[in-house]
Amino acid sequence: MTRIAAALFAFAAMTGAAQAAPSACDVLRSAVAQSPPGPVFLSSFPLEKDGPLFNTAFLYDNAVAAVALVGCGNAKDAARIGEAVLVALDHDRFWHDGRLRNGYAAGHADNPVKLAGWWDKKQNRWVEDQYQVGSDTGNMAWAMLALLSLKDAKYRSGAIRIAHWVDTQFDPRAPQGFMGGIFGDQPKPTFNRWKSTEHNTDLAAAFTQLAAATKDAHWRDRAGMASAFALAMWNPKCGCFDAGMAEDSKARNATLALDAQIWPLLALAQSGAHRADILKVLQQHFAVGGGMAYSAQKDGVWTEGTLQAALLMKLLGNTAKTNALMTAAEKARTPDGWYRAADRKTSTGFDLQTDLKQHRAYFPIPALAPLAWAALAEQGFNPFTRTKTLPR
């Protein structure tokens, strides 16, 4: 190759690289870099200007982003989110027992930590979303996973504090497991006495990591209980996991939810026995538009879930399906590299606790959670095990 040809080749390569979309890892790094210095919560929906999603940093979204940043090789950036979680533990306006809120105000984590909210013109007052000020045990599990991914004593201590609060949500009613947490603000929130397959799967992974980090058999025991509950939700009639148990711990919630199928395979070694059945269910009940829907209603592509499925397929070594799912998710990408939460308004099939006349839904707006899962899928990084493999 001549010098001129080599120069042209190099220029073409550089031009192509410049035009290529940034990786999800790079976009996450940029989101942290553009935030105020110090402990930070990233905005879950950065373009929202008003209402319940305005300036809101959901705990789950930030925890997944922190774990994803670790998977991207950016523990320093992840630690800024971890620091914000520690600030929230120490400087809540009311609670000081190890619980965290489901959502905070995006930006620098102050003392006291700020909660998201908005000015309601009809009511002529400041309003806070009652879900956001509550505490789901599944979100607490993700906060534990995020802190433990940082591998430092102070973060481990924070995870232990969270775990002790989650322990108060253990339900001895058969099938034993951890309840949903609390809904609403202090001083007397409502207790969610239902039990979720997804939450207990999260907790099984978080307690497993905590037991490994502390060598404390209590957390190993708690991991076993959470795992046993999730596995008990297997429904052989549909070859799927039910969503959990109702408030009375007698009736099953047979709602089909995508994460309740995928996450056990990512987090629980014993779920591998059901892998073939689950993969069939994913195709039969969730596949839509080249991607995955949240529920069996299949009323739109849920980007985050599509990327969760892509990660699963990558860890299974199925390159063709991984690429197809990543391509479907790319359709939801914005010019600046973020991902829209869905390709249209997409129902979850679950009641919206703040308005029981509606179902929880995802919208076609840029969101942090799918961006974080895109980074995990790109890296092939399992957030439940912090490895590039399925649990064994």
PyMOL commands that set and color helices and strands:
alter all, ss='L'
color gray80, all
select helices_A, chain A and resi 3-19+24-33+59-71+75-90+137-148+153-167+197-214+217-232+259-267+269-286+303-316+319-330+368-379
alter helices_A, ss='H'
color red, helices_A
select strands_A, chain A and resi 40-41+56-58+103-105+107-108+118-120+125-127+135-136+170-171+177-183+190-196+234-235+240-241+244-245+252-253+287-288+291-292+339-340+346-352+355-362+366-367
alter strands_A, ss='S'
color yellow, strands_A
deselect
rebuild
show_as cartoon
